[in-house]
Amino acid sequence: MENKPANLQQALPPEQAAAKAAILAECDRLTEAGITFVAVYFDGSGDEGVNEDIKCYCSEDYAYEESEAQATNFSHMQEHFETLVPYGYENGCGGFGDVILNVKTRKITVERNDRFEDYTTSNYEV
């Protein structure tokens, strides 16, 4: 199987395209509130997963659990962010990551980390 570049532009399914448009439509309001990043963290394994509540940040960059969330209420955007959480991250060993809006650049990034099990086999005669 061939790996494609991560930045390859792909057509989004209609529900994700609508979610992206709704999120980007909030950028002016977010900027007025002093917000620079908005993120939803997801984590799961064993066929169960959870999406955390939307969090807004006023920082130069975003790093999960390293940036301090702002006390603002943009919870109406939660469903739109959850629509962009990658399908299947909770299957098997699971995965985790973030859906991040950079308000200044008006770009949405999905950072997904998949967990996996690995083993080695040795065979020897005694």
Secondary structure, DSSP 8 states (H G I E B T S, - for coil): -----TT------HHHHHHHHHHHTTHHHHHHTT--EEEEEEEEETTEEEE---EEE-SSS--TTTS-EE----GGGHHHHHHTS-TTTTSTT-EEEEEEEETTTTEEEEEEEE------------
